[in-house]
Amino acid sequence: MTDTDTAFPARPAPRISTGVPGLDDILCGGLTPSRLYLLEGTPGTGKTTLALQFLREGAARGESTLYVTLSETSQELRTSAATHGWSLDGIEVYELVNEMGLDPDSEQSILHPSEIELGETVREVIARVEALKPERVVFDSLSELRLLAQNPLRYRRQILALKQFFARRACTVLMLDDRTSETGDLQLHSIAHGVISLEQMLRDFGSERRRLRIVKMRGIKYRGGDHDFSLETGGIRVFPRLIAAEHHTPFEAKTRSTGTAELDLLLGGGLVPGTNTLLLGPSGVGKTTTAIRCMLAALERGETATYYLFDEGLATLLTRAATLDMDLGPHLETGRLTITRIDPAELSPGEFSSMVRQAVEERGSDFVVIDSLNAYLHAMPGEEFLILQMHEMLSYLNQQGVTTLLVLGQHGVIGEVRTDIDLSYLSDAILLFRFFEARGEVRTALSVVKSRVNAHERTIREMRLSAHGIQVGEALTDFEGVLTGLPSYRGAVAMLAGGAQ
């Protein structure tokens, strides 16, 4: 190494975009140009779609692009592109099947690779590249090339030859492989500069899940692990795995009112930005109404809110809120409130995290409600580490200064109630709802059992829903056993009267 090398270290090579939303983020900027990459996945995972997006991105930038296909005809490829509303104008499609004479009359040659010279295939590719001088190349697919090679040694030697050839001509190459080789065949991994793996998983109910993983990428930093992606009309969209530690925004952690004075007293002053509160209780006890009341107070202060609705219909929610003197319509019209109806059977955890990030970073949401976690968690029983993903998302929201409310239903009505999953350790505060029987009525008790940020009340108060919204009464000091559902009355504390439960 010379003194000049020491004083002026080599600069990192510029990156090129893959053309796939979210993938450049995972690659921390894109692909290193003039390298050979392996894109692997079983049939149906989206390899061809991703490859076309890669070439379309190059064509849009004025680059020369080439798609070499052994597995599909040119017409099949154009038909596939048309399903996404794409044109392949600007992309040269080279159909090696025809050039090699592998038509139906030559079908026997496919069954006997020894009759075909693999070197002829490689020479055809080289000749077309030298004539076109492309900057981006897709080779689809290696399974056909492997078929012609007869043995692994010859196959590896030809891939190495192609790699060296492309490197000398400043081509960025994607080689597609459908994993039809023997299990444990990692020859291509060692040859390629980088490996991107696509996976498709079937579930017992709902749509299939698709995941992407960077197996290796020489010389550049990337985000490891599995990343959910969707394959829809218009192409592939990748949802980078959320890493809360990478996101932090300064904010003022000043306690803000819930809109109900007595509820503020219970919480030690109100809700604090940068924290999440779990509303926990049986169905019908008033969790959603309380969440709407808190959100409405934030909207009236001029904040922006996003409500993720999993269980209830949007029309039902709006009607119920208006009946309780909490009209959300004006805030929807101004755009400061967004209510998103979620079908959890069709949504991956990564896509949901991406939606939340978009609400916070692009729409500026200060207040987020997730109603409810039951549907979200139960709809994905086969998803591993779902609770860890939820922990990462809540940490992200806290670091963005967002006030978050989580609604979680419990089984049971009066007496013993159960929760399918324990999320209490993830929450900064817990607002506990309980039904109890008194004077021939089923009433609602409310208590704060945890708060990491405020000195909250330890009392139990009665809550009632009325035409004027939420009413919270005095502490039930003359009752014992309220949380069991069957209390005993030992005093003269007045109960809340009127309204509709």
C-alpha positions in Angstrom: 0.0 0.0 0.0 1.4 3.4 -0.9 1.2 6.6 1.1 -1.4 7.9 -1.3 -3.5 4.9 -0.6 -3.3 5.5 3.1 -4.1 9.2 2.8 -7.0 8.7 0.4 -8.8 5.4 1.0 -11.0 4.1 -1.8 -14.4 5.5 -1.9 -17.4 3.2 -1.7 -18.8 2.3 -5.1 -22.0 4.2 -6.0 -25.2 2.2 -5.8 -27.9 1.5 -8.3 -31.6 1.2 -7.5 -33.4 -2.1 -7.8 -36.7 -0.4 -8.8 -38.5 -2.4 -6.0 -40.1 -0.2 -3.3 -38.5 -1.1 0.0 -35.7 -3.2 -1.3 -33.2 -0.4 -1.7 -33.9 0.5 2.0 -33.0 -3.1 3.0 -29.8 -2.8 0.9 -29.0 0.5 2.5 -29.0 2.3 -0.8 -29.2 -0.4 -3.6 -27.0 -2.8 -5.4 -23.3 -2.3 -6.2 -23.1 -2.0 -10.0 -21.1 -4.3 -12.3 -21.6 -7.3 -10.1 -23.4 -10.6 -10.5 -26.3 -11.4 -8.1 -28.4 -14.5 -7.5 -32.1 -14.2 -7.1 -33.5 -17.5 -5.8 -36.9 -18.8 -4.9 -39.4 -21.6 -5.7 -41.8 -21.1 -8.6 -44.5 -18.5 -7.8 -42.5 -16.4 -5.4 -42.1 -13.4 -7.7 -38.6 -13.7 -9.2 -39.6 -12.7 -12.8 -41.6 -9.8 -11.5 -38.7 -8.5 -9.4 -36.3 -9.0 -12.4 -38.6 -7.0 -14.6 -38.8 -4.2 -12.1 -35.0 -4.1 -12.0 -34.8 -3.8 -15.8 -37.6 -1.3 -16.0 -35.8 0.9 -13.5 -32.7 0.8 -15.7 -34.7 1.6 -18.8 -36.3 4.6 -17.1 -32.8 5.9 -16.3 -31.8 5.6 -20.0 -29.7 2.5 -19.5 -29.4 -0.4 -22.0 -31.1 -3.5 -20.6 -31.3 -7.2 -21.6 -33.5 -10.0 -20.5 -32.1 -13.5 -21.5 -34.8 -16.1 -21.2 -34.5 -19.9 -21.4 -37.6 -20.7 -19.3 -40.3 -18.6 -21.0 -40.9 -17.4 -24.5 -40.8 -13.7 -25.3 -44.6 -13.6 -25.7 -45.2 -15.2 -22.3 -42.9 -12.7 -20.8 -44.7 -9.7 -22.4 -48.1 -11.2 -21.3 -46.8 -11.5 -17.7 -45.7 -7.9 -17.8 -49.0 -6.7 -19.2 -50.8 -8.2 -16.1 -49.0 -5.5 -14.1 -49.9 -2.8 -16.7 -46.3 -2.7 -17.9 -44.8 -2.4 -21.3 -41.4 -3.9 -22.1 -40.4 -1.0 -24.3 -36.8 -0.2 -23.8 -36.0 -3.8 -22.6 -34.3 -6.1 -25.1 -35.8 -9.6 -24.7 -33.5 -12.4 -26.0 -35.2 -15.7 -26.3 -32.5 -18.4 -26.1 -35.0 -21.2 -26.6 -35.5 -20.2 -30.2 -31.9 -19.2 -30.9 -30.8 -22.7 -29.8 -33.4 -24.4 -31.8 -35.1 -25.9 -28.8 -38.5 -26.0 -30.4 -41.1 -28.8 -30.0 -39.3 -30.8 -32.8 -36.2 -30.8 -30.7 -37.9 -31.8 -27.4 -35.9 -35.0 -27.2 -32.7 -32.8 -26.8 -34.0 -31.4 -23.5 -34.4 -34.9 -22.2 -30.8 -35.8 -23.2 -28.5 -32.8 -22.3 -25.4 -34.6 -23.6 -26.6 -34.0 -27.1 -26.5 -30.2 -26.6 -23.2 -28.3 -26.1 -23.4 -26.0 -23.1 -20.7 -23.9 -24.6 -23.0 -23.0 -27.4 -25.5 -21.5 -25.0 -22.8 -19.4 -23.3 -21.5 -18.2 -26.7 -25.0 -17.1 -27.7 -25.3 -15.0 -24.5 -21.8 -13.5 -24.9 -22.5 -12.6 -28.6 -25.7 -10.8 -27.7 -24.2 -8.9 -24.8 -21.3 -7.8 -26.9 -23.7 -6.5 -29.6 -26.1 -4.7 -27.3 -23.6 -3.6 -24.5 -26.3 -3.6 -21.8 -25.8 -2.1 -18.3 -28.4 -4.4 -16.7 -28.9 -8.1 -17.6 -31.3 -10.7 -16.3 -30.6 -14.4 -17.0 -33.7 -16.5 -16.5 -33.2 -19.2 -15.4 -30.2 -21.2 -14.2 -32.2 -24.4 -13.9 -32.2 -24.8 -17.7 -28.5 -24.1 -17.8 -28.0 -26.6 -15.1 -29.9 -29.1 -17.2 -27.5 -28.7 -20.1 -24.3 -28.9 -18.0 -24.4 -32.7 -17.3 -22.3 -32.4 -14.1 -21.8 -29.8 -11.3 -18.2 -29.1 -12.2 -19.0 -28.1 -15.8 -22.0 -26.0 -14.6 -19.9 -24.1 -12.1 -17.1 -23.5 -14.6 -19.6 -22.0 -17.1 -21.2 -19.8 -14.4 -17.7 -18.5 -13.5 -16.9 -17.8 -17.1 -20.1 -15.8 -17.4 -19.4 -13.9 -14.2 -15.9 -12.9 -15.4 -17.3 -11.9 -18.8 -20.0 -9.7 -17.4 -17.6 -8.1 -14.9 -15.3 -6.9 -17.7 -18.2 -5.3 -19.5 -19.6 -3.3 -16.5 -22.9 -5.3 -16.4 -25.0 -5.6 -13.4 -26.5 -9.1 -13.6 -29.4 -10.9 -11.9 -29.4 -14.6 -12.4 -32.7 -16.3 -11.5 -32.8 -19.8 -9.9 -35.9 -21.8 -8.9 -34.1 -24.0 -6.4 -34.5 -27.2 -8.4 -31.0 -28.3 -7.7 -30.1 -30.8 -5.0 -30.7 -29.8 -1.4 -27.6 -28.1 0.0 -26.2 -27.0 -3.3 -24.5 -23.7 -2.4 -22.2 -23.4 -5.4 -24.0 -20.4 -6.8 -23.9 -18.7 -3.4 -20.1 -18.8 -3.3 -19.9 -17.5 -6.9 -22.4 -14.7 -6.7 -21.6 -11.2 -5.3 -24.9 -11.2 -3.5 -27.8 -13.6 -2.9 -31.5 -12.5 -2.5 -33.9 -15.3 -1.4 -37.7 -15.2 -1.9 -40.0 -17.4 0.0 -43.7 -18.2 -0.1 -45.6 -19.7 2.8 -49.1 -21.1 2.7 -51.3 -20.7 5.8 -54.4 -22.5 7.1 -56.5 -19.4 6.4 -56.1 -16.2 4.5 -53.7 -15.3 1.7 -50.2 -16.7 1.5 -47.3 -14.9 3.1 -44.2 -13.9 1.1 -40.8 -13.0 2.7 -37.5 -11.8 1.3 -34.1 -12.3 2.9 -30.6 -11.1 1.9 -28.5 -14.2 2.3 -25.3 -12.5 1.5 -24.1 -9.2 0.0 -20.3 -8.6 -0.3 -18.9 -5.2 0.7 -22.1 -3.5 1.7 -24.2 -3.2 4.8 -27.7 -4.5 4.7 -30.6 -5.2 7.0 -30.6 -8.9 7.9 -33.5 -11.1 8.7 -36.9 -11.8 7.0 -38.8 -8.9 5.4 -42.4 -9.3 4.3 -43.3 -8.4 0.8 -46.5 -8.3 -1.3 -46.9 -9.4 -5.0 -49.8 -7.5 -6.5 -50.8 -5.8 -9.7 -48.1 -3.3 -10.2 -45.3 -5.4 -8.9 -43.5 -6.3 -5.7 -43.4 -4.1 -2.7 -41.1 -5.0 0.2 -41.8 -3.9 3.8 -38.4 -3.6 5.6 -38.3 -5.1 9.0 -38.9 -2.3 11.6 -35.9 -1.6 13.8 -37.0 0.9 16.5 -33.4 1.9 17.4 -32.9 3.5 14.0 -35.8 6.0 14.6 -36.0 8.7 17.2 -37.5 12.1 17.1 -37.2 14.7 19.8 -40.6 15.5 21.4 -42.1 17.1 24.5 -43.4 14.5 27.0 -46.1 16.8 28.5 -49.2 15.1 30.0 -52.3 15.8 28.0 -56.0 15.4 28.9 -58.2 12.5 27.9 -61.2 14.9 27.7 -62.7 13.5 30.9 -61.5 15.1 34.2 -62.1 12.1 36.4 -60.2 9.8 33.9 -57.3 12.2 34.0 -57.2 11.9 37.8 -57.1 8.1 37.5 -54.2 8.3 35.1 -52.3 10.8 37.2 -53.0 13.7 34.9 -53.8 12.2 31.5 -52.0 10.5 28.6 -48.3 11.2 28.0 -46.8 11.4 24.4 -44.3 8.7 23.7 -46.2 6.1 25.7 -48.7 3.4 25.0 -51.7 2.6 27.1 -53.5 -0.8 27.1 -57.3 -0.8 27.5 -58.0 -4.2 28.9 -61.4 -5.7 29.6 -64.3 -8.0 28.4 -66.3 -7.3 25.3 -68.9 -4.5 25.6 -67.4 -2.9 28.6 -66.5 0.4 26.9 -62.9 0.1 25.8 -63.5 1.4 22.2 -65.7 4.3 23.4 -63.0 5.3 25.9 -60.4 5.1 23.2 -62.5 7.3 20.9 -63.1 9.9 23.7 -59.3 10.2 24.3 -58.6 10.5 20.6 -61.3 13.1 20.1 -59.7 15.2 22.8 -56.4 15.0 20.9 -58.1 16.0 17.7 -59.8 19.0 19.4 -56.3 20.1 20.5 -55.3 20.1 16.8 -53.4 16.8 16.8 -53.5 14.3 13.9 -54.8 10.8 14.6 -54.9 7.4 12.9 -57.4 4.7 14.0 -56.8 1.1 12.9 -60.1 -0.8 13.0 -59.9 -4.6 13.0 -63.1 -5.8 14.5 -65.9 -3.4 13.9 -67.5 -2.0 10.7 -66.6 1.7 10.0 -70.2 2.7 9.6 -71.1 1.1 13.0 -68.2 2.8 14.7 -69.1 6.3 13.4 -72.8 5.9 14.2 -72.1 4.7 17.8 -69.6 7.5 18.4 -72.1 10.1 17.1 -74.8 8.6 19.4 -72.5 9.2 22.4 -72.0 12.9 21.4 -68.6 12.1 19.8 -69.0 13.1 16.1 -65.9 12.1 14.2 -67.2 13.2 10.8 -65.8 16.8 10.8 -62.3 15.5 11.6 -62.5 12.9 8.8 -63.4 15.7 6.4 -60.5 17.9 7.4 -58.1 14.9 7.0 -56.7 15.1 10.5 -58.4 11.8 11.4 -57.8 8.7 9.3 -59.7 5.5 10.1 -58.2 2.4 8.3 -60.3 -0.7 8.1 -58.0 -3.7 8.4 -58.5 -7.3 7.2 -55.9 -9.2 9.3 -56.3 -12.4 7.3 -54.9 -10.5 4.3 -52.2 -8.5 6.1 -48.7 -9.4 7.1 -47.1 -8.0 10.2 -44.5 -6.3 8.1 -47.1 -4.6 6.0 -49.0 -3.4 9.1 -45.8 -1.9 10.6 -45.1 -0.2 7.2 -48.7 1.3 7.4 -48.0 2.6 10.9 -44.7 4.2 9.8 -46.3 5.8 6.8 -49.1 7.3 9.1 -46.5 8.8 11.5 -43.8 9.9 9.0 -45.9 11.0 6.1 -49.2 12.0 7.6 -47.7 13.3 10.8 -50.0 11.3 13.2 -49.5 12.2 16.8 -52.2 9.8 18.1 -52.6 6.1 17.1 -55.3 3.6 18.2 -55.1 -0.1 17.4 -58.6 -1.7 18.0 -58.2 -4.5 18.6 -55.1 -6.6 19.1 -57.2 -9.7 19.4 -58.1 -9.8 15.7 -54.5 -9.0 14.7 -52.9 -11.6 16.9 -55.5 -14.4 16.4 -55.5 -14.0 12.6 -51.8 -14.9 12.4 -51.4 -17.9 14.7 -48.6 -19.3 12.5 -46.5 -16.2 12.6 -43.4 -16.5 14.6 -42.1 -13.8 16.9 -45.3 -11.7 16.5 -45.1 -10.4 20.0 -41.5 -9.3 19.3 -42.6 -7.5 16.2 -45.4 -5.7 18.2 -42.7 -4.8 20.8 -40.6 -3.2 18.1 -43.5 -1.3 16.7 -44.5 0.1 20.1 -41.0 1.1 20.8 -40.9 2.9 17.5 -44.1 4.8 18.2 -42.8 5.8 21.7 -39.6 7.1 20.2 -41.6 9.2 17.7 -43.5 10.9 20.5 -46.8 9.2 19.5 -49.6 8.6 22.0 -50.7 5.0 21.4 -53.9 3.3 22.7 -54.1 -0.5 22.4 -57.5 -2.2 22.8 -57.4 -5.9 24.0 -60.5 -7.9 24.8 -60.7 -10.5 27.5 -62.9 -13.7 27.8 -65.7 -13.7 30.4 -68.1 -11.2 31.7 -68.4 -11.3 35.5 -66.1 -13.2 37.7 -63.1 -14.8 36.2 -61.9 -13.3 33.0 -59.0 -14.5 30.8 -56.6 -13.1 28.3 -55.3 -15.3 25.5 -52.0 -13.4 25.4 -50.2 -11.3 27.9 -49.2 -7.9 26.6 -49.1 -6.1 29.9 -45.3 -6.0 30.0 -45.3 -4.1 26.6 -47.5 -1.4 28.0 -46.5 1.8 29.7 -50.0 2.1 31.3 -52.9 -0.3 31.8 -56.5 0.9 32.0 -58.5 -2.0 33.4 -62.3 -2.4 32.8 -64.5 -4.7 34.7 -68.2 -5.5 34.9 -69.7 -5.8 38.4 -73.2 -6.4 39.8 -74.8 -3.8 42.1 -78.5 -3.1 42.9 -79.7 -5.5 40.2 -77.7 -3.9 37.5 -74.5 -4.8 35.6 -72.2 -1.8 36.0 -68.7 -0.9 34.8 -65.7 -0.4 37.0 -62.5 1.4 35.9 -59.1 1.3 37.4 -55.5 2.1 36.4 -53.3 -0.8 37.5 -50.0 0.4 36.0 -48.3 3.5 34.9 -44.6 4.0 34.2 -44.8 7.8 33.8 -47.4 9.1 36.2 -48.3 8.7 39.9 -51.7 7.3 39.1 -54.6 6.7 41.5 -55.0 3.3 43.0 -58.8 3.7 43.3 -61.6 2.0 41.5 -64.2 4.3 39.9 -67.5 3.6 38.2 -67.9 4.4 34.5 -71.1 4.8 32.5 -71.8 5.5 28.9 -74.4 8.1 28.2 -75.8 10.4 25.5 -73.1 12.9 26.7 -70.2 10.5 26.3 -68.3 9.0 29.2 -69.2 9.6 32.8 -66.6 8.6 35.5 -67.8 8.7 39.1 -66.2 8.9 42.5 -64.0 6.2 43.9 -65.9 3.2 45.0 -64.5 3.4 48.6 -67.6 1.7 50.2 -67.4 -1.4 48.0 -65.2 -4.5 48.4 -64.6 -7.1 45.8 -65.5 -5.0 42.8 -62.9 -6.6 40.5 -64.4 -10.0 41.3 -67.7 -8.9 39.8 -69.7 -9.7 42.9 -68.9 -6.9 45.4 -70.3 -6.2 48.8 -71.6 -2.7 49.7 -70.5 -1.2 53.0 -71.3 2.5 52.8 -73.2 5.3 51.2 -71.3 6.3 48.2 -73.7 7.4 45.5 -73.7 5.4 42.2 -73.9 7.0 38.8 -77.5 7.3 37.5 -79.1 7.7 34.1 -77.7 7.1 30.7 -77.5 4.0 28.6 -75.0 1.2 29.2 
